[in-house]
Amino acid sequence: MSEQPDPFDEIVDAETDRDPDLAVIEAGSRTLRAQAGVPQGDAAPARPADPEVDKALRAVEQELAGRWGETKLEPSVARIAALMDVLGEPQRAYPSIHITGTNGKTSTARMIEALLSAFELRTGRYTSPHVQSITERISLDGAPIDAERFIETYEDIKPYVEMVDQSQEFRLSFFEVLTGMAYAAFADAPVDVAVVEVGMGGSWDATNVIDASVAVITPIDLDHTDRLGSTPGEIAAEKAGVIKEGATVILAQQPVDAAQVMLKKAVEVDATVAREGMEFGLVSREVAVGGQQLTLRGLGGEYDEIFLPLYGAHQARNAAVALAAVEAFFGVGAEQTGGLDADTVRKAFAAVSSPGRLEVVRRSPTVVLDAAHNPAGARASAEAVTEAFGFSRLIGVVGASGEKDVRGLLEAFEPIFAEVVVTQNSSHRAMDVDTLAGVAVEIFGDDRVVVEPRLDEALEAAITLAEEEAEYAGAGVLVTGSVITVGEARLLLKRG
């Protein structure tokens, strides 16, 4: 069989392309850490403090990374299904909520998790890629599993992984093994419900061995077009694979062709559909200190006075989707009449966090991290930054992956960036900084573009630009373009 481009490469590279020691990042971080006035609280863990645990975790990471590059995989769930079989089908030990879409999946998953936890259910959450630590991928009760448990889970399933490797034409991929670890950890906990984000697509995604009672489709736009399709409708056809027989589909607002595909699939499998703007939605929102105040219409009624500590209209819409998903899980609108307890809903939303999504990590000047990596995400982030922060002068720091629509991303940010510092993260998939600079100059003009190959120096340059003149007292810095860039910037600015 001929080798094919691996459909999991974007997800895998977010983990395995990083320099294991991040020597450059660590070295450059000392100055930045000393400067930073860091907000308290960190939902993304750093390396383990115990040197032996850290050594063991690095060994596991290296074994997982070794799976990428040895073979190329064809889109299939055969390998992960085989692993689930020898593990005793752990993914069937609990009900699941399955989330796909182009943008907003991780934030929506975190909101769903917070709501379920507030209603005293034990949760498992699987999201990708990570911002800072690989252990973020697998969460129990709203927190990433600790390094020791991550290592134990890997060692527990390793013999079964090797057994499946020997029986298949291709070895299990990095992402497939991580998915198996998540499902096994959830069964072992045990959890009451799993909240699962696809890695890419839907039908052939490794997560798609679950039969979720609720399928969530966040907004679909153009991304991974070489693998999923060149139109929203084509991409939707692949993502519709998460819709299972008899499920409830929570459908965010979509392009017309994508919505048509989803509705057709729902009819084919006798699934119930709840549509944003029809059966549920955002009623109103107001900017508030540290976030926004919302009124949401759910499947069972209206919920007012909801404080969401995240920025942007896109996060408000994600909140509406998350609420409807949890209502559907509890049977609201079907078996159950009336909505959920409003005070519990308010408590849950007020506790939500989403690292790397318009996250403030420094003050004076304010430095914001956002993992937007495609034009649709960049447009939403640009709108949210303008609304929530009102910077008098905003400096961008952009490091992107080479296969992304970088021109579209930069064009989305151009109206809000006074200047842009282009840089390069540690991934071998990162766009060469000189190539990125060439695109940036075409969009911003030569006098608005600064080139700094090292991320630590790019951050220092951007902070200096924001601070250099008193008239720019309201200046800020936005770091964006890639999850890897944001994760490494977060390490520089928040650790220590």
N, C-alpha and C positions, 0 to 999 in steps of 0.2 A: 504494500500500500504506500502510495506517495505521501510525503510529509506535507501537512497543511499548516497555514498560519494558525497559531493557537488562539482560540477565542478568549482565553482567560488572561492574555498577556497584560492587559491594562491593570487587572486586579493583582496579578502576581507581581508585576513590576513595582507596584506601590509598596510592596513589602521587601522584595529581594534585591532590588537594584541599589539599595542604599549601601554605602560603605559600612561594613559591620562595626567599625570603630568610630566612624564619623569624626576622624581626626581633625579635619579642617574645621568642622562645625564646633567641636568641643574647644579647640584652641581659640577660635574667634569669639567664643561665648563669654569669656571672662570679663572683657571690657563692657559688653552689652548688659550682662547680668548686674554689674556694679551700677550701671546707669539707671536700670529699669525700676520704676515704682510699680510692682506687680500686684494686681488684684488677688485677693485670697481665694483659695478653692481651685482645684484642678481635676477635671474629670478625665484627663488623659494621663495615665501613670508614666513615670520615668523608669529608668533601668532599676533593677532590684538593688537595694542597699547592700545586701549580703553578697560578698564576692563569689562565694561558691554557687549560690543560686543564680547569680548573673552568668557565671561560666556555664552552668548547665542549660540555662535558657538560650545562650548563644549557640550552644551545641545543637539544640533542637532547631533553632532558626537556620543554622547552616545545613542541617539535614533536609529541612523543608525547601530551602533555597536550591539545593542540589537537584531537586525534582524539576526545576525549571531549567531548560537548556539541554537536557539529556534526550528528550523526544519532543516531537510536535504532536499535538492532540487534535483529533477531529471532534466537532461538536457532538456530544453524546452524553446520556445519563447512564450508560451501561456500566461504567466503572464504579460510579458512586452507588448505583443500585446493588452491585455485587458486594461492595463494602458493607452497605446496610444489611444485606442478607447474612453475611458471616458474623456481623455484630448483633444479630437478633432483632433487627428493625427498630432501633431505638427511637427513630423519628416518629413512630406511631404510638409512643407512650404518653403523648400529650397533644392537645389541640394546638393549632398554629394559626398565625396571621401572616400572610405572605405579601411582600411589598416589592413592586417593580415600578418602572418609570424611568425617566431620564434625569431629572433633577428633584431634589428634596427627599430622597428616600431615607437617608440616615436621620435627618431631623424629624421626619414623620415617625420613623421607628422609635426614636427616643420619646416622642410625645405619647405614642401608643403605650410604650412601656411604663411611662410615668402614670398614666391613667389607670392601667391595670394594677399597678402596684398600690395606688391609692385606694383601690377597692379590695385590697388585702389578698391579691393573688401573687403567688411566687412566679416570677418571670425569668425567662431566658431570652437574651437578645443576641442576634448574629448580624453584624454589619461589616461592610467593607468599602474601601480599604481603611487602614488605621491612620490616625493623625500622627501619633507619636510612638506608641508601643503596640507590638503585635497582640498583646493580651487584650487590648481594647475590643478585638473582634468578637470575643465571647464574653458576654456579661451575664451575671446572675443577680437578681434582685437589684438591678439598676447600677451595678458596679462591675468593672472588668474583673474577671477571675484573676487571682493573684498568680505570680510567676510559678510558684510551687505547684499549684493545681493545674496550670497550663502544661507544665512538664509532665506531671503524673498522667494527665489525660492522653498526651501524646504517647508516652511509654505504654499505657494500657492498650491502645489500639494499634500500636506499631506492628505486632506480630500478624494481625489481621490484614493490615495494609500490605505487608510483604506477601501474604498469601494471595491477595487479589492481584498484586503486581505480577505474580507468576502465572496467573490464569488468564490474563488479558494481553491483547496484542500490544497495548501501550500501558506504561506505568500510570498510576494515579498521579494527577497533577498536584501542585502545591495547594491550589484552591480546593480541590476535591478532598484532600487530606484534612485541611482545616475545617471544611464543612462536616466531615465525619467526626472530627473532634468535638465540634459544637453540639451536634445531635447526641453524641454519647454523653457529653457533660450535662446536657439538659435532662437526659433520662436518669443519670446517676444522682442528680441533685435531690429529689426530682422537682421539676417545675410544674406549675399548673397550666402554663401557656407559653409557647415560644413565639417571639416576634422575629421574623426572618426576612432579611433584605437580600434580593438576588445579587449575584456578582455582576452579571451582564446578561441582558436579554430576558429569557424566561423559559421557553420550552426545553432547551438543552442545558440550561444552567444547572450546576451541581446541586443547588438548593432544591431543585424541583422534583425531589423524591418525597416531598410531603404532600398530603392532601389537605390543604388549608381550608377551613370553613369560611374564612374571610380573605378575599384577595383585594389588595389595595393597588390602584394604578395612579401614581403621581403623574404630573404633566410630562407628556412625551414631546421631545424635540429632536433635532438632528445631533447625533453623537455616535461614535463607533459605526459610521456609515459603511465602512468597508466590510463590516461583519454582519450588521443588522439590517441594512437597507438604506436607500437614498432618500426616502420620503417618510414623514411621520406614519403614514398608513402601513408601509412596509415594515417599519420598526415595530409598530403595534402588533403586527401579525406574529412576530416572534415573542413579544412580551405577553401576549394573550395566553400563552401556554401555561401561565400560573392559574388560570381560571379553571377550576375543577367542577365536576358534576354536582349540582345542588348548592354550590357555594353562594355567598353574598359578595357582590363586587362593589367596592367603593371607588367610584370613578371621578377623579379630579377633572377640572375643565381641560378639554383636549382640542387639538386641531380637528376639523370635521372628519377628515379621512381616518384619523386614528380612532376617534369615537365610533365611527361606523364599524370598524373592524372589531373593536371590543364588544359592541352590542351584538354583532352577529355571532361571535363566539359564545357570549352568554346565552343566547337563544339556543344554540346548538347543544349546550350541556345543561340546559334548564337551570341556569343560575339567575339569581335575583340581582338587579342592578339599582344602586342608589347613586344619582348623579349630582355633582356639585352644581349649584345654581338651580336645581330642581327640588330634589328631596332633602338636601342639606346645603349649608353654605355659610359664608361670612356675611353677617348683617351689617356690622359697623366696626370701625377701628379708629383709635386715636393714639397718637404718639404720646408716650409717657416716659418718665425718667427711668432709664434702664430697660426700656422695652416698649410695650404697647398694651392698651386696654381694648378688649374685644367684646363683642356680642356675637355669639355663634348660634345658628339654627341647626339643631341636630335632627336625627330621625324621630326623636320623641319630644321635641319642643325646643324652646329658646333658652339659652344660657347667657346671662349678662354678667357684667363686672368681672370678666376674666382677665387677669394680668398675665401676660406672656413675656418673660424676660429675654426675648429675642427680637431682632430688628427686621423690619421690612414687610411689605404686603404679602410677599411670597410665603413668609413664615406664618402669617395670619391664616392664609389659605391652607397651609399644611396643617395647622391646628384644627381647622374645620374638617379636613379629611381624617385626621387622627381620631377626633371625637366620634365621627360617624362610624369609623371602623370598630371602635370599642363598643359603641351602642349595638352595632350589628352582632358583635361577638356575644354580647349579653342577651340578644334576642329582641332588643328594642325595635319596634316597628313591625315585628313579626309575632312571636309568641307573647311578647310583653308590651303592654300599653304604657304610655307615660315615659318620661326620660330618666336619666340617671340623677343621683343626688347632686344638686348643683354645688353645694359647698365642697364636696369631695372633688368634683371636677375643677373647681377654682384652685383648690389646694394642689392638685396634681400639676396643672399648667404653671402655677407660680414656681414650681420646683424644677422646671425643665432647663436643661443646658444642652448645648450642641457645640463642642469644641471645634474650632477652625471655621465656624460659620458666623462671620461678622463678630468675632470674639475680640474684645479689648484686652490686650496683654501688657500695655504700658501707658503711663500718663506723662504729660508734659515733655514732649508732645504725645498726643494719643496715637498709639499704634494698634491697628486693627488687622486681624488675620481673616481671610476668607478664601475658601477652597474652590471658588468658581474656576472651571477649567474648560467651559465651552461658551459660545456667545449667549445662549439663553440664560445660563447662570450668571454671566457677567452683567447682562442687562438688568436682571433682578437685583444683583448686589449694588450696582451703580445707583439705581433708584433708591434702594434702602439707605445707602450711605448718605446720599443727598438729603433725604428726609430726616434721618435720625440724628445726624451729627452736625450738619451745617458748617462744615469746615470752611474757613476763609481761604485756605490754600491746602490742597491735598497732593501729596507725593505718592506715586505708585511704585511698588517694587514687584516686578513680574519675572517669574521663572516658569516656563511652560514645557510640556512634552512636545517632541518634534512632530508627532503624527496628528496633533490637534489642530483645530481651526484657529490658529493663533492670530491671524489677521482679524477675524471676526471678533475675537475676544478683546484685542486691543482697540478696535473701533468702538466697541461698547463702552470701554473705559475712557476713551479720549476726551469726551466732554467734561469729565470731572477731574482729570489729572492735570495739574499745572505742569508737572514734569514727571517723567517715568525713569526709574532706574532699572535697567534690564540686567538679568543675572542668570545663573545656571545652578540647579540643584545637583545632588550627588548621583542621580540616576543616569545610567548610560543612555536612557531614552530621552533625556533632557535635550531640548533644542539648543544647539550651539549658540553661545551668547552673541557671537558676531552675526550669525544669521538672524537671530531674534532682533538684534539692534538694527539690522537692515530693514526689516519689516516695520519696526517702530519708527524709524526716521521717515519712512514713506507716509506714515499716518500722523505723527506728531511734529515732524520737522526736526532738523538737526539740533537746534538750540534747546529743545525740550527733552532730549534723550541723553542719559548718562549710562555708561557701560561699566559694570563692575562684575567680573567673572565669579568672584567668591561671594557667597551669600552673606557672610558676616560683614564683609566690607560694603556690600550693597545696602545692608540695613543701616550701617553707620553713615553712609553717604546720604541716604534718604532722611534720616533723623537730623543730620546737619543741615540739609536743605530746608527742612521744616522749621528749624530753630534759628536760622542765620539772621533773620531780620525781625526786629521788634514788631513791625507792622503786621507780621504774620503770626500774631499771638494765638490765633485760632487754627493754626496749621495742624495737619495730621499726616499719618502714613498708612497706606493700605497695602498689605502684602498679599499677593494673589497669583493665580495662574495654574496652580497644581496642588494636589493634596500633599505631595512630597515637599514642595517648596514651603507650604504652610507648616507642615510638621517639623521641618528643620528650623524654620524661623521660630517656632514655638519653643523648641529645645533651646535655642539661643537666648530667647527673651524671658522664659519662665522658669527654667531650672535653676537650682542653686539657692 
